[in-house]
């Protein structure tokens, strides 16, 4: 046989092996799925994510997993999901969850919400969520809280409740103080509040209220030595 013919037969042999290998592996009990590994879950129960895979009993590791990835991706609270294999029998699920920003009172207790105001299926007691309480599910209140978190994490951590301040304003209730915001604050507004709070702290002055409803200005009320 000529060299060209031998190369052609060898190439066809390789192709045949590549095509046949997945079918051969899927027929081997050694590669049966025995474990599901969940990575990235902070708020959702790993068991819930594993159940969402909807793996068939006795599923082989090399069976198609495209549907399993789609199932997890449709799970409420999941931003992105990736499913991969680890030989000999582990399915690995990596998830990116939607980040909660506050807790809204509801019929069944406090419900976590994200920056879009969408309800998230997280159990606050199980997840240990220590988040500000939002007076009600209101896009203005939630968006303002998200801007606070982006602009000053220290202020965000000190917020206990967010409520409607009337006239299109938003009130952040801290432990013993409050901050008034324009209903659509900018990050620079929040940074300005941080500067004023730091100045008051450094000069030994306390305040009852900071009013940042006016662009470029922050008024401190009730300051005492």
C-alpha atoms as an extended CHARMM CRD file, in Angstrom:
* protein
*
       225  EXT
         1         1  UNK       CA              0.0000000000        0.0000000000        0.0000000000  PROA      1               0.0000000000
         2         2  UNK       CA              1.2650000000        3.4450000000       -0.8600000000  PROA      2               0.0000000000
         3         3  UNK       CA              2.2090000000        5.8450000000        1.9800000000  PROA      3               0.0000000000
         4         4  UNK       CA             -0.6720000000        8.1370000000        1.0560000000  PROA      4               0.0000000000
         5         5  UNK       CA             -3.1510000000        5.2740000000        1.4130000000  PROA      5               0.0000000000
         6         6  UNK       CA             -1.7120000000        4.2530000000        4.7780000000  PROA      6               0.0000000000
         7         7  UNK       CA             -2.0240000000        7.8370000000        6.0630000000  PROA      7               0.0000000000
         8         8  UNK       CA             -5.6300000000        7.9420000000        4.8970000000  PROA      8               0.0000000000
         9         9  UNK       CA             -6.4790000000        4.6850000000        6.6760000000  PROA      9               0.0000000000
        10        10  UNK       CA             -4.7210000000        5.8690000000        9.8360000000  PROA      10              0.0000000000
        11        11  UNK       CA             -6.6920000000        9.1160000000        9.7610000000  PROA      11              0.0000000000
        12        12  UNK       CA             -9.9710000000        7.2580000000        9.3290000000  PROA      12              0.0000000000
        13        13  UNK       CA             -9.0060000000        5.0300000000       12.2400000000  PROA      13              0.0000000000
        14        14  UNK       CA             -8.4050000000        8.0090000000       14.5000000000  PROA      14              0.0000000000
        15        15  UNK       CA            -11.7650000000        9.5100000000       13.5220000000  PROA      15              0.0000000000
        16        16  UNK       CA            -13.5060000000        6.2310000000       14.2610000000  PROA      16              0.0000000000
        17        17  UNK       CA            -11.8960000000        6.0410000000       17.7070000000  PROA      17              0.0000000000
        18        18  UNK       CA            -12.9050000000        9.6290000000       18.4980000000  PROA      18              0.0000000000
        19        19  UNK       CA            -16.4950000000        8.9310000000       17.4820000000  PROA      19              0.0000000000
        20        20  UNK       CA            -16.7140000000        5.6200000000       19.2830000000  PROA      20              0.0000000000
        21        21  UNK       CA            -15.0010000000        6.6610000000       22.5410000000  PROA      21              0.0000000000
        22        22  UNK       CA            -17.9330000000        8.6130000000       24.1120000000  PROA      22              0.0000000000
        23        23  UNK       CA            -20.3140000000        5.7490000000       23.4180000000  PROA      23              0.0000000000
        24        24  UNK       CA            -17.8830000000        3.2520000000       24.9380000000  PROA      24              0.0000000000
        25        25  UNK       CA            -17.3580000000        5.3940000000       28.0480000000  PROA      25              0.0000000000
        26        26  UNK       CA            -21.0940000000        5.8780000000       28.5350000000  PROA      26              0.0000000000
        27        27  UNK       CA            -21.5160000000        2.1040000000       28.6480000000  PROA      27              0.0000000000
        28        28  UNK       CA            -19.0340000000        1.6690000000       31.5120000000  PROA      28              0.0000000000
        29        29  UNK       CA            -20.4660000000        1.4910000000       35.0750000000  PROA      29              0.0000000000
        30        30  UNK       CA            -17.1480000000        2.8820000000       36.3610000000  PROA      30              0.0000000000
        31        31  UNK       CA            -18.2100000000        6.3270000000       35.1060000000  PROA      31              0.0000000000
        32        32  UNK       CA            -21.6170000000        6.3710000000       36.7830000000  PROA      32              0.0000000000
        33        33  UNK       CA            -22.2890000000        9.7340000000       38.5130000000  PROA      33              0.0000000000
        34        34  UNK       CA            -21.7820000000        9.2120000000       42.2250000000  PROA      34              0.0000000000
        35        35  UNK       CA            -21.2210000000       12.7570000000       43.4850000000  PROA      35              0.0000000000
        36        36  UNK       CA            -22.3920000000       16.3040000000       42.7500000000  PROA      36              0.0000000000
        37        37  UNK       CA            -20.0600000000       19.1300000000       43.7580000000  PROA      37              0.0000000000
        38        38  UNK       CA            -21.5590000000       22.6290000000       44.0710000000  PROA      38              0.0000000000
        39        39  UNK       CA            -19.2460000000       25.6530000000       43.9130000000  PROA      39              0.0000000000
        40        40  UNK       CA            -20.1200000000       29.3200000000       44.4530000000  PROA      40              0.0000000000
        41        41  UNK       CA            -23.3790000000       28.8760000000       46.3760000000  PROA      41              0.0000000000
        42        42  UNK       CA            -23.5540000000       31.2910000000       49.3140000000  PROA      42              0.0000000000
        43        43  UNK       CA            -27.3090000000       31.7850000000       49.6240000000  PROA      43              0.0000000000
        44        44  UNK       CA            -28.9990000000       28.8630000000       47.8540000000  PROA      44              0.0000000000
        45        45  UNK       CA            -28.9240000000       25.4370000000       49.4820000000  PROA      45              0.0000000000
        46        46  UNK       CA            -26.4810000000       23.1750000000       47.5830000000  PROA      46              0.0000000000
        47        47  UNK       CA            -29.0860000000       20.4090000000       47.7390000000  PROA      47              0.0000000000
        48        48  UNK       CA            -31.5120000000       22.6010000000       45.8140000000  PROA      48              0.0000000000
        49        49  UNK       CA            -28.9480000000       23.2270000000       43.0880000000  PROA      49              0.0000000000
        50        50  UNK       CA            -28.1110000000       19.5160000000       42.8830000000  PROA      50              0.0000000000
        51        51  UNK       CA            -31.8020000000       18.6540000000       42.5310000000  PROA      51              0.0000000000
        52        52  UNK       CA            -32.1810000000       21.2190000000       39.7470000000  PROA      52              0.0000000000
        53        53  UNK       CA            -29.6890000000       19.2440000000       37.6480000000  PROA      53              0.0000000000
        54        54  UNK       CA            -32.4160000000       16.6100000000       37.2250000000  PROA      54              0.0000000000
        55        55  UNK       CA            -29.8800000000       13.8490000000       36.6610000000  PROA      55              0.0000000000
        56        56  UNK       CA            -31.3570000000       10.4790000000       35.7590000000  PROA      56              0.0000000000
        57        57  UNK       CA            -30.8450000000        7.5070000000       38.1160000000  PROA      57              0.0000000000
        58        58  UNK       CA            -27.6060000000        5.7880000000       37.1810000000  PROA      58              0.0000000000
        59        59  UNK       CA            -26.6090000000        8.6370000000       34.8630000000  PROA      59              0.0000000000
        60        60  UNK       CA            -23.2010000000        8.2430000000       33.2690000000  PROA      60              0.0000000000
        61        61  UNK       CA            -20.6570000000       11.0250000000       33.5860000000  PROA      61              0.0000000000
        62        62  UNK       CA            -20.2930000000       11.1720000000       29.8010000000  PROA      62              0.0000000000
        63        63  UNK       CA            -23.9870000000       11.4840000000       29.0560000000  PROA      63              0.0000000000
        64        64  UNK       CA            -24.8650000000       14.9240000000       27.6040000000  PROA      64              0.0000000000
        65        65  UNK       CA            -25.1160000000       17.5630000000       30.3660000000  PROA      65              0.0000000000
        66        66  UNK       CA            -26.4500000000       20.4950000000       28.3460000000  PROA      66              0.0000000000
        67        67  UNK       CA            -29.9670000000       20.1500000000       29.7540000000  PROA      67              0.0000000000
        68        68  UNK       CA            -28.6220000000       19.9500000000       33.3120000000  PROA      68              0.0000000000
        69        69  UNK       CA            -26.7910000000       23.2580000000       32.8820000000  PROA      69              0.0000000000
        70        70  UNK       CA            -29.9380000000       24.8870000000       31.5050000000  PROA      70              0.0000000000
        71        71  UNK       CA            -32.0030000000       23.5850000000       34.4380000000  PROA      71              0.0000000000
        72        72  UNK       CA            -29.6680000000       25.1740000000       36.9920000000  PROA      72              0.0000000000
        73        73  UNK       CA            -29.4550000000       28.3970000000       34.9710000000  PROA      73              0.0000000000
        74        74  UNK       CA            -33.2320000000       28.7800000000       35.1990000000  PROA      74              0.0000000000
        75        75  UNK       CA            -33.2010000000       28.4080000000       38.9880000000  PROA      75              0.0000000000
        76        76  UNK       CA            -34.3950000000       31.6100000000       40.6800000000  PROA      76              0.0000000000
        77        77  UNK       CA            -31.4380000000       33.4690000000       42.1700000000  PROA      77              0.0000000000
        78        78  UNK       CA            -28.8850000000       32.0350000000       39.7340000000  PROA      78              0.0000000000
        79        79  UNK       CA            -27.1880000000       34.5380000000       37.4400000000  PROA      79              0.0000000000
        80        80  UNK       CA            -24.9790000000       32.0350000000       35.6420000000  PROA      80              0.0000000000
        81        81  UNK       CA            -24.3470000000       28.2880000000       35.8260000000  PROA      81              0.0000000000
        82        82  UNK       CA            -21.6230000000       26.0500000000       34.4180000000  PROA      82              0.0000000000
        83        83  UNK       CA            -21.6530000000       22.2500000000       34.6200000000  PROA      83              0.0000000000
        84        84  UNK       CA            -18.4790000000       20.2180000000       34.1220000000  PROA      84              0.0000000000
        85        85  UNK       CA            -17.1970000000       16.6720000000       34.6880000000  PROA      85              0.0000000000
        86        86  UNK       CA            -14.5370000000       15.2870000000       37.0090000000  PROA      86              0.0000000000
        87        87  UNK       CA            -13.4920000000       11.6990000000       36.3370000000  PROA      87              0.0000000000
        88        88  UNK       CA            -14.4290000000        9.1400000000       37.4400000000  PROA      88              0.0000000000
        89        89  UNK       CA            -17.9100000000       10.0840000000       38.7180000000  PROA      89              0.0000000000
        90        90  UNK       CA            -18.3100000000       13.7100000000       39.8210000000  PROA      90              0.0000000000
        91        91  UNK       CA            -20.4760000000       16.4010000000       38.2610000000  PROA      91              0.0000000000
        92        92  UNK       CA            -19.2700000000       19.8730000000       39.2400000000  PROA      92              0.0000000000
        93        93  UNK       CA            -21.7400000000       22.7890000000       39.2320000000  PROA      93              0.0000000000
        94        94  UNK       CA            -20.3600000000       26.3290000000       39.4290000000  PROA      94              0.0000000000
        95        95  UNK       CA            -22.9340000000       29.0640000000       40.0220000000  PROA      95              0.0000000000
        96        96  UNK       CA            -22.9300000000       32.8450000000       40.2130000000  PROA      96              0.0000000000
        97        97  UNK       CA            -25.8330000000       33.9870000000       42.3930000000  PROA      97              0.0000000000
        98        98  UNK       CA            -27.7300000000       37.2460000000       42.2020000000  PROA      98              0.0000000000
        99        99  UNK       CA            -26.5270000000       39.4840000000       45.0240000000  PROA      99              0.0000000000
       100       100  UNK       CA            -29.1430000000       40.5380000000       47.6160000000  PROA      100             0.0000000000
       101       101  UNK       CA            -29.1460000000       44.1880000000       48.7080000000  PROA      101             0.0000000000
       102       102  UNK       CA            -31.9760000000       44.3940000000       51.2550000000  PROA      102             0.0000000000
       103       103  UNK       CA            -34.8700000000       42.6270000000       52.9670000000  PROA      103             0.0000000000
       104       104  UNK       CA            -38.4930000000       43.5120000000       52.1840000000  PROA      104             0.0000000000
       105       105  UNK       CA            -41.3530000000       42.5470000000       54.5450000000  PROA      105             0.0000000000
       106       106  UNK       CA            -43.7410000000       40.0870000000       52.9310000000  PROA      106             0.0000000000
       107       107  UNK       CA            -46.5500000000       37.6690000000       53.7300000000  PROA      107             0.0000000000
       108       108  UNK       CA            -44.0160000000       34.9880000000       54.7050000000  PROA      108             0.0000000000
       109       109  UNK       CA            -41.5570000000       37.2320000000       56.5120000000  PROA      109             0.0000000000
       110       110  UNK       CA            -38.5320000000       39.1090000000       55.2180000000  PROA      110             0.0000000000
       111       111  UNK       CA            -37.7680000000       38.5170000000       51.5410000000  PROA      111             0.0000000000
       112       112  UNK       CA            -34.3190000000       39.2920000000       50.0640000000  PROA      112             0.0000000000
       113       113  UNK       CA            -34.3340000000       41.4550000000       46.9180000000  PROA      113             0.0000000000
       114       114  UNK       CA            -31.6290000000       42.3990000000       44.4180000000  PROA      114             0.0000000000
       115       115  UNK       CA            -30.8530000000       45.7950000000       42.9070000000  PROA      115             0.0000000000
       116       116  UNK       CA            -33.6330000000       45.3220000000       40.3310000000  PROA      116             0.0000000000
       117       117  UNK       CA            -36.1350000000       44.8130000000       43.1350000000  PROA      117             0.0000000000
       118       118  UNK       CA            -36.6010000000       41.1570000000       42.1500000000  PROA      118             0.0000000000
       119       119  UNK       CA            -37.3890000000       38.7290000000       44.9770000000  PROA      119             0.0000000000
       120       120  UNK       CA            -34.6730000000       36.1570000000       45.6550000000  PROA      120             0.0000000000
       121       121  UNK       CA            -35.4500000000       32.6780000000       47.0270000000  PROA      121             0.0000000000
       122       122  UNK       CA            -32.9010000000       32.8760000000       49.8380000000  PROA      122             0.0000000000
       123       123  UNK       CA            -33.7040000000       31.9660000000       53.4310000000  PROA      123             0.0000000000
       124       124  UNK       CA            -32.3470000000       34.8670000000       55.5600000000  PROA      124             0.0000000000
       125       125  UNK       CA            -32.1180000000       32.6680000000       58.6600000000  PROA      125             0.0000000000
       126       126  UNK       CA            -30.1750000000       29.9400000000       56.8700000000  PROA      126             0.0000000000
       127       127  UNK       CA            -27.9340000000       32.2820000000       54.8880000000  PROA      127             0.0000000000
       128       128  UNK       CA            -27.2170000000       34.6080000000       57.8050000000  PROA      128             0.0000000000
       129       129  UNK       CA            -28.2170000000       37.6450000000       55.7570000000  PROA      129             0.0000000000
       130       130  UNK       CA            -27.7070000000       40.8000000000       57.8330000000  PROA      130             0.0000000000
       131       131  UNK       CA            -29.1210000000       43.3200000000       55.3490000000  PROA      131             0.0000000000
       132       132  UNK       CA            -30.9640000000       46.6290000000       55.6830000000  PROA      132             0.0000000000
       133       133  UNK       CA            -34.7430000000       46.3710000000       55.8150000000  PROA      133             0.0000000000
       134       134  UNK       CA            -36.5020000000       48.1590000000       52.9730000000  PROA      134             0.0000000000
       135       135  UNK       CA            -39.8130000000       49.6470000000       54.0630000000  PROA      135             0.0000000000
       136       136  UNK       CA            -41.6160000000       48.1600000000       51.0700000000  PROA      136             0.0000000000
       137       137  UNK       CA            -40.7820000000       46.8040000000       47.6460000000  PROA      137             0.0000000000
       138       138  UNK       CA            -40.2010000000       50.0950000000       45.8990000000  PROA      138             0.0000000000
       139       139  UNK       CA            -37.7610000000       50.5860000000       43.0150000000  PROA      139             0.0000000000
       140       140  UNK       CA            -36.7040000000       54.0470000000       44.2380000000  PROA      140             0.0000000000
       141       141  UNK       CA            -35.8290000000       52.7780000000       47.7220000000  PROA      141             0.0000000000
       142       142  UNK       CA            -33.9840000000       49.7280000000       46.4090000000  PROA      142             0.0000000000
       143       143  UNK       CA            -32.0110000000       51.6590000000       43.7910000000  PROA      143             0.0000000000
       144       144  UNK       CA            -30.9640000000       54.2710000000       46.3610000000  PROA      144             0.0000000000
       145       145  UNK       CA            -29.7230000000       51.4980000000       48.6530000000  PROA      145             0.0000000000
       146       146  UNK       CA            -27.7140000000       49.9940000000       45.7890000000  PROA      146             0.0000000000
       147       147  UNK       CA            -26.0320000000       53.3480000000       45.1300000000  PROA      147             0.0000000000
       148       148  UNK       CA            -25.1430000000       53.5830000000       48.8350000000  PROA      148             0.0000000000
       149       149  UNK       CA            -23.5700000000       50.1240000000       48.7360000000  PROA      149             0.0000000000
       150       150  UNK       CA            -21.5320000000       51.0330000000       45.6540000000  PROA      150             0.0000000000
       151       151  UNK       CA            -20.4200000000       54.4200000000       47.0190000000  PROA      151             0.0000000000
       152       152  UNK       CA            -19.6850000000       53.7220000000       50.7020000000  PROA      152             0.0000000000
       153       153  UNK       CA            -19.7300000000       50.1970000000       52.1040000000  PROA      153             0.0000000000
       154       154  UNK       CA            -19.2410000000       51.5400000000       55.6540000000  PROA      154             0.0000000000
       155       155  UNK       CA            -22.4240000000       53.6030000000       55.4360000000  PROA      155             0.0000000000
       156       156  UNK       CA            -24.2720000000       50.6990000000       53.8250000000  PROA      156             0.0000000000
       157       157  UNK       CA            -23.2640000000       48.3720000000       56.6780000000  PROA      157             0.0000000000
       158       158  UNK       CA            -24.5890000000       50.9250000000       59.1960000000  PROA      158             0.0000000000
       159       159  UNK       CA            -28.0230000000       51.2200000000       57.5660000000  PROA      159             0.0000000000
       160       160  UNK       CA            -30.7700000000       49.4360000000       59.4880000000  PROA      160             0.0000000000
       161       161  UNK       CA            -33.7950000000       50.5490000000       57.4810000000  PROA      161             0.0000000000
       162       162  UNK       CA            -34.5860000000       52.4080000000       54.2690000000  PROA      162             0.0000000000
       163       163  UNK       CA            -37.8810000000       54.2790000000       54.0550000000  PROA      163             0.0000000000
       164       164  UNK       CA            -39.7480000000       56.8560000000       52.0200000000  PROA      164             0.0000000000
       165       165  UNK       CA            -38.9400000000       60.3390000000       53.2820000000  PROA      165             0.0000000000
       166       166  UNK       CA            -41.7010000000       62.0720000000       51.3350000000  PROA      166             0.0000000000
       167       167  UNK       CA            -41.3230000000       64.5330000000       48.4930000000  PROA      167             0.0000000000
       168       168  UNK       CA            -39.3030000000       62.0670000000       46.4530000000  PROA      168             0.0000000000
       169       169  UNK       CA            -36.6340000000       61.6590000000       49.1550000000  PROA      169             0.0000000000
       170       170  UNK       CA            -35.2200000000       58.5350000000       50.7910000000  PROA      170             0.0000000000
       171       171  UNK       CA            -34.2790000000       58.1730000000       54.4650000000  PROA      171             0.0000000000
       172       172  UNK       CA            -31.5600000000       55.8500000000       55.7240000000  PROA      172             0.0000000000
       173       173  UNK       CA            -32.1310000000       54.9750000000       59.3630000000  PROA      173             0.0000000000
       174       174  UNK       CA            -28.9100000000       54.2170000000       61.2370000000  PROA      174             0.0000000000
       175       175  UNK       CA            -28.6740000000       53.1210000000       64.8830000000  PROA      175             0.0000000000
       176       176  UNK       CA            -29.0170000000       56.6230000000       66.3500000000  PROA      176             0.0000000000
       177       177  UNK       CA            -28.8760000000       58.8410000000       63.2860000000  PROA      177             0.0000000000
       178       178  UNK       CA            -30.4190000000       59.2190000000       59.8560000000  PROA      178             0.0000000000
       179       179  UNK       CA            -29.3400000000       60.2800000000       56.3960000000  PROA      179             0.0000000000
       180       180  UNK       CA            -31.6930000000       61.9430000000       53.9200000000  PROA      180             0.0000000000
       181       181  UNK       CA            -31.0760000000       61.4260000000       50.2180000000  PROA      181             0.0000000000
       182       182  UNK       CA            -32.5170000000       62.6400000000       46.9860000000  PROA      182             0.0000000000
       183       183  UNK       CA            -34.6160000000       59.8130000000       45.5740000000  PROA      183             0.0000000000
       184       184  UNK       CA            -32.0360000000       59.3210000000       42.8090000000  PROA      184             0.0000000000
       185       185  UNK       CA            -28.6530000000       59.8070000000       44.5180000000  PROA      185             0.0000000000
       186       186  UNK       CA            -25.3890000000       59.5310000000       42.6290000000  PROA      186             0.0000000000
       187       187  UNK       CA            -22.2260000000       57.8270000000       43.7920000000  PROA      187             0.0000000000
       188       188  UNK       CA            -20.6330000000       61.2600000000       44.2490000000  PROA      188             0.0000000000
       189       189  UNK       CA            -23.4710000000       62.1830000000       46.6450000000  PROA      189             0.0000000000
       190       190  UNK       CA            -22.6570000000       59.1440000000       48.7680000000  PROA      190             0.0000000000
       191       191  UNK       CA            -18.9280000000       59.9230000000       48.6910000000  PROA      191             0.0000000000
       192       192  UNK       CA            -19.7030000000       63.4710000000       49.8850000000  PROA      192             0.0000000000
       193       193  UNK       CA            -21.6470000000       62.0370000000       52.8360000000  PROA      193             0.0000000000
       194       194  UNK       CA            -18.6590000000       59.8390000000       53.6930000000  PROA      194             0.0000000000
       195       195  UNK       CA            -16.3680000000       62.8860000000       53.7100000000  PROA      195             0.0000000000
       196       196  UNK       CA            -18.7060000000       64.7890000000       56.0440000000  PROA      196             0.0000000000
       197       197  UNK       CA            -19.1220000000       61.8310000000       58.3940000000  PROA      197             0.0000000000
       198       198  UNK       CA            -15.3740000000       61.3840000000       58.5890000000  PROA      198             0.0000000000
       199       199  UNK       CA            -14.8450000000       65.1000000000       59.2770000000  PROA      199             0.0000000000
       200       200  UNK       CA            -17.4420000000       65.1260000000       62.0550000000  PROA      200             0.0000000000
       201       201  UNK       CA            -15.8880000000       62.0480000000       63.6110000000  PROA      201             0.0000000000
       202       202  UNK       CA            -12.3600000000       63.4720000000       63.4500000000  PROA      202             0.0000000000
       203       203  UNK       CA            -13.4660000000       66.7570000000       65.0740000000  PROA      203             0.0000000000
       204       204  UNK       CA            -15.4000000000       65.0100000000       67.8410000000  PROA      204             0.0000000000
       205       205  UNK       CA            -18.8230000000       66.2120000000       66.6990000000  PROA      205             0.0000000000
       206       206  UNK       CA            -21.9420000000       64.0810000000       66.6170000000  PROA      206             0.0000000000
       207       207  UNK       CA            -25.0020000000       64.5790000000       64.4500000000  PROA      207             0.0000000000
       208       208  UNK       CA            -28.6300000000       63.6540000000       64.4790000000  PROA      208             0.0000000000
       209       209  UNK       CA            -29.1980000000       63.9110000000       60.7450000000  PROA      209             0.0000000000
       210       210  UNK       CA            -27.2750000000       64.4280000000       57.5190000000  PROA      210             0.0000000000
       211       211  UNK       CA            -29.3190000000       65.9380000000       54.7180000000  PROA      211             0.0000000000
       212       212  UNK       CA            -27.8820000000       65.2970000000       51.2560000000  PROA      212             0.0000000000
       213       213  UNK       CA            -30.9640000000       66.0400000000       49.1790000000  PROA      213             0.0000000000
       214       214  UNK       CA            -29.2710000000       68.9990000000       47.5190000000  PROA      214             0.0000000000
       215       215  UNK       CA            -26.6250000000       68.3240000000       44.8920000000  PROA      215             0.0000000000
       216       216  UNK       CA            -23.1570000000       69.2120000000       46.1200000000  PROA      216             0.0000000000
       217       217  UNK       CA            -24.2830000000       70.0440000000       49.6690000000  PROA      217             0.0000000000
       218       218  UNK       CA            -24.5670000000       67.9950000000       52.8630000000  PROA      218             0.0000000000
       219       219  UNK       CA            -26.2360000000       69.6180000000       55.8810000000  PROA      219             0.0000000000
       220       220  UNK       CA            -25.5020000000       68.2960000000       59.3600000000  PROA      220             0.0000000000
       221       221  UNK       CA            -28.2590000000       68.8260000000       61.9260000000  PROA      221             0.0000000000
       222       222  UNK       CA            -28.2480000000       68.4310000000       65.6920000000  PROA      222             0.0000000000
       223       223  UNK       CA            -24.4770000000       68.5020000000       66.0770000000  PROA      223             0.0000000000
       224       224  UNK       CA            -23.2540000000       68.4950000000       69.6600000000  PROA      224             0.0000000000
       225       225  UNK       CA            -19.7860000000       68.5940000000       71.2000000000  PROA      225             0.0000000000
